[in-house]
Amino acid sequence: MIKKSIFSIVAIVMMALSVQAQRVAIVDVSGLLESLPSYIQAQGEIDKASAKWRQDISMEYDQIKSMYNKYQAEMVLLSEEVKIEREDEIMEKEKQVRELQKRRFGPEGDLFRKRQELVSPVQDEVFKAIEDYAKIKGYDLIFDKAGATGLLYSNEEYDKTEEIKRELGIRK
């Protein structure tokens, strides 16, 4: 039911838009970003940091492997108590490295924050330039060529959200 309503609303909006002549443009946002020196520099910094963090984590895993190999070699000579202690040590080290990996590369990790810090301002600059360009040149809609971002700009006069809310009986 909801899908039909959404589809109907989208169809109505698209028909309303098609009645009037709009100026539509397509922009390759990735291409714009990749041609900006500030973006290239930011991406380089991110790549460098990421490579360093991967190397650090790899070294930690090598240390765990070394601990495990040493444990395997000495296992026959160790008491049950010492075996358990060594196994716990290895498992604790693995847990610490997994936490480090998550802290560096997780959804809210260091890599994400570094990307936000370095790339977001460049993206904001590009989106502002697109919006300014649309307003100056009289474009009503601008889409991302790759489709990753979708709609980059739309003229406010085509936003019929409030009218649809009224049709649905929604009050502010």
C-alpha positions as CSV (number, residue, x, y, z in Angstrom):
1,M,0.0,0.0,0.0
2,I,2.8,2.4,1.0
3,K,4.8,1.5,-2.1
4,K,1.7,2.3,-4.3
5,S,1.3,5.7,-2.5
6,I,4.9,6.6,-2.9
7,F,4.8,5.5,-6.6
8,S,1.7,7.5,-7.2
9,I,3.2,10.6,-5.5
10,V,6.4,10.3,-7.6
11,A,4.3,9.8,-10.8
12,I,2.2,12.9,-10.0
13,V,5.3,15.0,-9.3
14,M,7.0,13.8,-12.4
15,M,3.9,14.5,-14.5
16,A,3.7,18.0,-13.0
17,L,7.4,18.6,-13.8
18,S,7.0,17.4,-17.3
19,V,4.2,19.8,-18.1
20,Q,6.5,22.7,-17.6
21,A,9.8,23.0,-19.5
22,Q,12.7,22.4,-17.1
23,R,16.3,22.8,-17.6
24,V,18.1,19.7,-16.6
25,A,21.9,19.0,-16.4
26,I,24.1,16.1,-15.6
27,V,27.4,16.5,-13.7
28,D,30.2,13.9,-13.2
29,V,30.9,14.6,-9.5
30,S,33.6,12.0,-9.3
31,G,35.4,13.5,-12.3
32,L,35.1,17.0,-10.7
33,L,36.6,15.8,-7.4
34,E,39.4,13.8,-9.0
35,S,40.5,16.9,-11.0
36,L,40.8,19.1,-7.9
37,P,44.3,19.3,-6.4
38,S,42.8,19.7,-2.9
39,Y,40.9,16.4,-3.3
40,I,43.9,14.6,-4.7
41,Q,46.0,15.9,-1.8
42,A,43.3,14.8,0.8
43,Q,43.0,11.4,-0.8
44,G,46.8,11.0,-0.7
45,E,46.9,11.8,3.0
46,I,44.0,9.3,3.6
47,D,45.8,6.6,1.6
48,K,49.1,7.2,3.4
49,A,47.4,7.0,6.9
50,S,45.4,3.9,5.8
51,A,48.6,2.2,4.6
52,K,50.4,3.0,7.9
53,W,47.5,1.6,9.9
54,R,47.3,-1.5,7.9
55,Q,51.1,-2.1,8.3
56,D,50.8,-1.6,12.1
57,I,47.9,-4.1,12.3
58,S,49.8,-6.5,10.1
59,M,52.8,-6.3,12.4
60,E,50.6,-7.0,15.4
61,Y,49.2,-10.1,13.7
62,D,52.8,-11.2,12.9
63,Q,53.5,-10.8,16.6
64,I,50.5,-13.0,17.5
65,K,51.6,-15.6,15.0
66,S,55.1,-15.6,16.6
67,M,53.5,-16.0,20.0
68,Y,51.4,-18.9,18.8
69,N,54.4,-20.6,17.1
70,K,56.5,-20.3,20.2
71,Y,53.6,-21.7,22.2
72,Q,53.2,-24.7,19.8
73,A,57.0,-25.4,20.0
74,E,57.0,-25.3,23.9
75,M,53.6,-26.8,24.5
76,V,54.9,-30.3,25.4
77,L,57.1,-28.9,28.1
78,L,54.5,-26.6,29.7
79,S,52.2,-27.4,32.6
80,E,48.5,-27.2,32.1
81,E,48.5,-24.0,34.1
82,V,51.1,-22.3,31.9
83,K,49.4,-23.6,28.7
84,I,46.1,-21.9,29.8
85,E,48.0,-18.7,30.7
86,R,49.7,-18.6,27.3
87,E,46.5,-19.3,25.4
88,D,44.8,-16.6,27.3
89,E,47.7,-14.2,26.5
90,I,47.3,-15.0,22.8
91,M,43.6,-14.6,22.8
92,E,43.8,-11.3,24.6
93,K,46.4,-10.1,22.1
94,E,44.1,-11.1,19.2
95,K,41.2,-9.3,20.9
96,Q,43.3,-6.1,21.2
97,V,44.3,-6.2,17.6
98,R,40.7,-6.7,16.4
99,E,39.8,-3.7,18.6
100,L,42.6,-1.7,17.0
101,Q,41.4,-2.7,13.5
102,K,37.9,-1.7,14.4
103,R,39.1,1.6,15.8
104,R,41.0,2.4,12.7
105,F,38.8,1.0,9.9
106,G,35.3,0.6,11.6
107,P,32.2,2.5,10.5
108,E,33.0,5.4,12.9
109,G,36.7,4.7,13.0
110,D,39.8,6.9,12.4
111,L,39.7,6.4,8.6
112,F,36.1,7.5,8.5
113,R,36.8,10.6,10.6
114,K,39.9,11.4,8.6
115,R,37.9,11.2,5.4
116,Q,35.2,13.5,6.9
117,E,37.9,16.0,8.0
118,L,39.8,16.1,4.7
119,V,37.3,15.2,1.9
120,S,34.0,16.7,3.2
121,P,35.1,20.4,2.8
122,V,36.2,19.7,-0.8
123,Q,32.8,17.9,-1.5
124,D,31.0,20.8,0.1
125,E,32.9,23.2,-2.2
126,V,31.9,21.2,-5.3
127,F,28.2,21.0,-4.3
128,K,28.1,24.7,-3.6
129,A,29.7,25.4,-7.0
130,I,27.0,23.1,-8.6
131,E,24.2,24.9,-6.8
132,D,25.6,28.4,-7.7
133,Y,26.0,27.3,-11.3
134,A,22.4,26.0,-11.5
135,K,21.1,29.2,-10.1
136,I,23.1,31.4,-12.4
137,K,22.4,29.4,-15.5
138,G,18.8,28.8,-14.7
139,Y,18.8,25.0,-14.3
140,D,16.0,23.4,-12.4
141,L,17.5,20.0,-11.8
142,I,21.1,18.7,-11.8
143,F,21.9,15.0,-11.4
144,D,25.1,13.2,-10.7
145,K,26.2,11.3,-13.9
146,A,27.3,8.3,-11.9
147,G,24.1,8.3,-10.0
148,A,26.0,7.7,-6.7
149,T,24.8,11.0,-5.3
150,G,21.6,11.2,-7.3
151,L,19.9,14.6,-7.3
152,L,22.5,17.3,-6.7
153,Y,20.3,20.4,-7.1
154,S,16.6,21.1,-7.5
155,N,14.8,24.4,-7.9
156,E,12.7,25.0,-4.8
157,E,9.6,25.7,-6.9
158,Y,9.5,22.0,-7.8
159,D,9.4,20.8,-4.2
160,K,5.8,19.9,-3.7
161,T,6.3,18.1,-0.3
162,E,4.1,20.6,1.6
163,E,1.3,20.2,-1.0
164,I,1.5,16.4,-0.8
165,K,1.4,16.6,3.0
166,R,-1.8,18.7,2.8
167,E,-3.3,16.1,0.4
168,L,-2.4,13.4,2.9
169,G,-3.9,15.4,5.8
170,I,-0.6,15.9,7.6
171,R,-0.3,19.0,9.7
172,K,3.0,20.6,10.7
